């Protein structure tokens, strides 16, 4: 006579164990408090007393600053910095302080970029340096380095890795004025991807909604191959002086047109 199998009990799923968040030890709390106190007490330098490398550097950085401001407008919600320290960690800040005070012979591994832009901040706030932990943890959204013979390897090869990994800066560009070459990277995931130039050898910046390109011309009495901005339609973003000159030329051309119309009617002014 066949036997009836006993009913099997439904298997109970074992609840997933959620790992508990590590609780800082009293020693950990003390270390954190000490680090915060050291950050507050650090007298962070704003300059190192060393001149910029060349006349070109002295002129290019304020030109970039001006055209970026012209392009973005006077909205007050962004900050442009040029040739200034960017402090991002206690270790890096101590390197700079110790080097400038003479307690460290080896130059600090990082000081700051030639030009940077931070969006979503109070642009009217006076700053002599950018201190990340005093700015709500805000890092630059865009960085531009001007290449010189002494910084070529760093700017072209080392900086992309550093800015992608440490700063997580959305866009990084370098410009080599000696060669008239531009390189650019956009952050995708954990690393940078090169930005492909257009037919004019310009690179698109999504952060600026503009193009970066080379302009050969005279600015402030100097003729160089300048790094300039071009708007989304490919037009050169003018400086304030260039804009004023353009408006003046347009007004003079319109006045001459009206005079010509009057002369045709026998009226001389």
ZIMO-V565811 format. One record per residue. N is the residue number from 1. SS is DSSP state (@ for helix, = for strand, . for the rest). PSI is psi in radians with two decimals (999 if undefined). OMEGA is omega in degrees with one decimal (999 if undefined). Layout:
# ZIMO-V565811
N|SS|PSI|OMEGA / N|SS|PSI|OMEGA
This chain:
# ZIMO-V565811
1|.|2.18|-176.5 / 2|.|2.50|178.6 / 3|.|2.61|179.2 / 4|.|2.20|-179.0 / 5|.|2.44|178.5 / 6|.|2.43|179.7 / 7|.|2.40|179.5 / 8|.|2.50|178.2 / 9|.|2.40|178.2 / 10|.|2.41|-179.1 / 11|.|2.32|178.2 / 12|.|2.28|178.2 / 13|.|2.34|179.0 / 14|.|2.22|-179.0 / 15|.|2.40|178.5 / 16|.|2.34|178.4 / 17|.|2.13|178.6 / 18|.|2.08|-178.1 / 19|.|2.35|-179.8 / 20|.|2.51|177.8 / 21|.|2.40|-179.6 / 22|.|2.33|179.4 / 23|.|2.12|-179.4 / 24|.|2.42|177.5 / 25|.|2.83|175.0 / 26|@|-0.64|178.5 / 27|@|-0.67|178.9 / 28|@|-0.72|177.2 / 29|@|-0.74|-178.8 / 30|@|-0.73|179.0 / 31|@|-0.72|179.0 / 32|@|-0.76|179.4 / 33|@|-0.68|178.9 / 34|@|-0.72|179.8 / 35|@|-0.76|178.4 / 36|@|-0.68|179.2 / 37|@|-0.69|178.3 / 38|@|-0.65|176.9 / 39|@|-0.74|-178.9 / 40|@|-0.58|-174.5 / 41|@|-0.14|-179.5 / 42|.|2.27|174.1 / 43|.|1.64|-171.6 / 44|.|2.13|179.0 / 45|.|2.66|176.3 / 46|.|-0.29|178.7 / 47|.|2.77|-178.2 / 48|.|0.06|177.6 / 49|.|-0.04|-179.9 / 50|.|2.36|179.7 / 51|.|2.77|173.7 / 52|.|2.84|-169.4 / 53|.|-0.53|-174.4 / 54|.|2.91|175.5 / 55|@|-0.64|180.0 / 56|@|-0.79|179.2 / 57|@|-0.72|-179.2 / 58|@|-0.61|-176.2 / 59|@|-0.65|-174.3 / 60|@|-0.70|-176.3 / 61|@|-0.84|176.3 / 62|@|-0.49|175.5 / 63|@|-0.78|176.7 / 64|@|-0.79|-179.8 / 65|@|-0.78|-177.0 / 66|@|-0.81|-176.1 / 67|@|-0.55|175.4 / 68|@|-0.76|178.1 / 69|@|-0.68|177.1 / 70|@|-0.69|-177.3 / 71|@|-0.78|-177.2 / 72|@|-0.44|-179.3 / 73|.|2.97|-177.5 / 74|.|1.16|-176.6 / 75|.|-0.35|177.1 / 76|.|0.14|-177.7 / 77|.|0.52|175.5 / 78|=|2.82|179.8 / 79|=|2.26|174.8 / 80|=|2.26|178.0 / 81|=|2.49|178.9 / 82|=|2.27|178.3 / 83|.|0.83|178.2 / 84|.|2.74|-179.3 / 85|.|2.47|170.0 / 86|=|1.98|-180.0 / 87|=|2.22|-176.6 / 88|.|-0.18|178.7 / 89|.|2.79|179.1 / 90|@|-0.75|-178.3 / 91|@|-0.77|-179.9 / 92|@|-0.70|179.2 / 93|@|-0.73|179.8 / 94|@|-0.62|177.1 / 95|@|-0.81|-178.1 / 96|@|-0.81|-179.3 / 97|@|-0.79|-178.0 / 98|@|-0.62|179.5 / 99|@|-0.80|-177.8 / 100|@|-0.40|177.8 / 101|.|-0.09|179.1 / 102|.|0.01|-179.3 / 103|.|-0.14|-179.7 / 104|.|2.22|-179.2 / 105|.|-0.63|-177.6 / 106|.|2.27|179.8 / 107|.|2.62|178.9 / 108|.|2.62|-176.7 / 109|.|-0.47|-179.6 / 110|.|2.40|176.7 / 111|.|-0.97|179.6 / 112|.|2.86|-179.4 / 113|.|2.92|176.6 / 114|.|-0.71|179.5 / 115|=|2.44|175.8 / 116|=|2.77|180.0 / 117|=|2.30|174.8 / 118|=|2.16|-178.9 / 119|=|2.74|177.5 / 120|.|0.52|177.6 / 121|.|2.96|177.3 / 122|.|1.83|-177.2 / 123|.|-0.30|-178.9 / 124|.|-0.22|-179.2 / 125|.|2.19|179.9 / 126|.|2.34|-179.9 / 127|.|2.38|172.3 / 128|.|-0.12|179.8 / 129|.|2.84|177.1 / 130|=|2.01|-178.7 / 131|=|1.87|-171.0 / 132|@|-0.78|-175.8 / 133|@|-0.21|174.6 / 134|@|-0.06|-177.9 / 135|.|0.53|178.8 / 136|.|0.45|179.7 / 137|.|0.28|-177.3 / 138|.|2.21|173.5 / 139|.|2.88|177.5 / 140|.|2.49|174.3 / 141|.|-0.41|-179.8 / 142|=|2.40|179.2 / 143|=|2.42|175.1 / 144|=|2.22|175.4 / 145|=|2.40|176.3 / 146|=|2.08|-173.3 / 147|=|2.40|170.2 / 148|.|2.89|-180.0 / 149|.|-0.59|-177.1 / 150|.|-0.27|-176.9 / 151|.|0.12|-173.0 / 152|@|-0.85|-179.1 / 153|@|-0.77|-179.3 / 154|@|-0.85|-175.3 / 155|@|-0.66|-173.1 / 156|@|-0.55|-173.8 / 157|@|-0.79|-174.6 / 158|@|-0.73|-176.1 / 159|@|-0.74|179.1 / 160|@|-0.68|178.6 / 161|@|-0.74|-177.4 / 162|@|-0.85|-176.6 / 163|@|-0.52|177.9 / 164|@|-0.73|-174.2 / 165|@|-0.77|-172.8 / 166|@|-0.90|-176.5 / 167|@|-0.48|-174.0 / 168|.|0.67|-179.7 / 169|.|2.21|-175.7 / 170|.|-0.65|-178.1 / 171|=|2.42|177.3 / 172|=|2.33|178.4 / 173|=|2.60|169.4 / 174|=|2.61|178.6 / 175|=|2.23|178.5 / 176|=|1.71|-176.2 / 177|.|-0.49|179.1 / 178|.|-0.60|-179.7 / 179|.|-0.19|-177.2 / 180|.|0.55|-176.4 / 181|=|2.52|176.5 / 182|=|2.45|171.7 / 183|=|2.57|-178.7 / 184|=|2.66|-178.7 / 185|=|2.55|176.0 / 186|=|2.37|-176.6 / 187|=|2.18|175.9 / 188|=|1.90|-176.8 / 189|.|-2.12|-176.3 / 190|.|-0.04|-174.6 / 191|=|2.98|178.7 / 192|=|2.60|170.5 / 193|=|2.36|-179.0 / 194|=|2.49|175.2 / 195|.|2.22|-177.0 / 196|.|2.24|179.9 / 197|.|2.76|176.8 / 198|.|-2.96|-176.8 / 199|.|-0.31|177.6 / 200|.|0.16|-178.1 / 201|.|0.52|176.0 / 202|.|2.66|-178.7 / 203|=|2.34|-177.7 / 204|=|2.28|173.7 / 205|=|2.03|176.7 / 206|.|-0.52|178.7 / 207|.|-0.72|-179.1 / 208|.|-0.27|-171.0 / 209|.|0.87|-177.6 / 210|=|3.05|178.9 / 211|=|2.51|172.6 / 212|=|2.22|-178.1 / 213|=|3.01|-178.3 / 214|=|2.35|177.9 / 215|=|2.05|179.9 / 216|=|1.90|-177.9 / 217|=|-3.06|-178.0 / 218|=|2.24|174.9 / 219|=|2.18|-176.8 / 220|.|0.70|175.7 / 221|.|0.07|179.3 / 222|=|2.32|173.6 / 223|=|2.03|176.9 / 224|=|3.03|167.5 / 225|=|1.65|-173.6 / 226|=|2.64|169.6 / 227|=|2.10|-175.3 / 228|=|2.95|176.1 / 229|=|2.54|172.8 / 230|=|2.39|-177.0 / 231|.|-3.13|-174.2 / 232|.|-0.39|178.4 / 233|.|0.05|177.4 / 234|.|0.15|179.3 / 235|.|2.45|179.1 / 236|=|2.26|175.3 / 237|.|2.03|-174.7 / 238|.|2.70|168.2 / 239|.|2.99|180.0 / 240|@|-0.72|179.4 / 241|@|-0.72|178.9 / 242|@|-0.67|178.8 / 243|@|-0.76|178.9 / 244|@|-0.70|178.6 / 245|@|-0.71|179.0 / 246|@|-0.77|179.3 / 247|@|-0.67|178.7 / 248|@|-0.76|178.8 / 249|@|-0.68|178.2 / 250|@|-0.69|178.9 / 251|@|-0.72|179.4 / 252|@|-0.67|178.5 / 253|@|-0.70|178.2 / 254|@|-0.69|178.1 / 255|@|-0.73|178.5 / 256|@|-0.61|177.6 / 257|@|-0.75|179.4 / 258|@|-0.68|177.4 / 259|@|-0.71|179.4 / 260|@|-0.68|178.0 / 261|@|-0.68|179.4 / 262|@|-0.67|179.5 / 263|@|-0.63|178.2 / 264|@|-0.46|179.1 / 265|.|0.19|177.0 / 266|.|0.31|-179.8 / 267|.|2.11|177.5 / 268|.|2.35|177.5 / 269|.|999|999
